[in-house]
């Protein structure tokens, strides 16, 4: 008898009193912040590398490689708008280190798969 009561209480607590678990939903603000973080990292790396006296092409390759390495395993990568990312990088380069010589075509190797 006691065993049956305990089973009923246990089943009641499992099925009636449980709370649902919701998966993490990536909002547009999270994606926008992530895109800005990538562009800031890229521009800082590019500016620092160029200040060391490395050529424009070398600094570009290094910044792309470092940025790809750092952000390649993030779950938000599948939501990135690469055209917007490239525009943000160019704007960030102009704001941070006054470099206006890069185009979006030169940033074609940025991809986080």
N, C-alpha and C positions, 0 to 999 in steps of 0.2 A: 504494500500500500504506500509506504513512504517512498519507495523507489519510483512508483508511478507519478506521484506528486512532484518529485524532484525532476523527473523527465519532462513533465508538463511545464514546470517553471523554467527549465532550461530552454525548451523549445520556444516558449513564449518570449523569453528574453532574446533569443537569437533572431527570430523572425519578426517580431513586433517592435522591439526597441532598438533595432540597428539603425544606424545613420548612413545615408548614401555617401559614397566617395566620388567626387567629381575629378576628372582629369584636368590638368593645367591647360588653360586655354590661352594661346598667345594672342595678345591684343595688338592692335595696330600701333599703339604707343610703344609697346615693347620692341616691335620690329623697327620702328623709327629710331628709337634710342640705340638699338643695336647697330643700325646702319651708320648713325652718327659716331658711335664708338669706333667702328671699323675705319671710317674716313679720318678720324682724328689720329688713330694709331698709324695709318698709312702716311699721313702728311708729316707727323712728327719723325717717323723713320726716314722718310725721303729728305726732309730738311736737314736732319742731323747728318745723314750720309753725304749729302751734297756739301755741307760745311766742312767735312773732313777732306774735301778736295777731290772726291771721286766724280767721275764724269756723269753727265745727265743720264745716259743709258745704264751705266753701272748702278747708279743710285736708284733708278727706276726698277731694275731687276731685283736689287736687294730688298727694296721696300715691298715689292709684290711678293717675293718669297717669304719674308718675315711675316707679312700680314696673312698670307695663306696658311703658314705654319701655325700661327696663333689662333686663328678663327676657324680652322678646317673641321673641327669636331663639334661645333655648336648645333643644337637642334633647330635654331631659328634660321639656319642657312637656306632651307628650302623655301622660305618666304621672302627672301631678299629680292628687291627690284634692282637689278644691276645697273640699269640706266640712271636711276636715282642715286645709287651708290657712287657711280662715276662722277655725276654732277656734284655731289657732296664732297668728294675728294678734291675736285678742282677748286671748289669754293674754299675748302679748308686750306689748301695749299696757298691760295691767294691771301687768305686772312692771316695764316700763321707765319709763313716765311716769304711772302711777297713774290711767289713764283707763279708766273702766268704762262709758262711755255709748254705745258702739257695739254694734250687733247684727249678726248674720250677714246679715240682709236688706240692710243698708246697704252691705255689701261685695260685692253681686251683680255689680258691674261689673268685678271682677278676673277677667280671662280672658286667657290667653296663647295665641292661635291662630296 
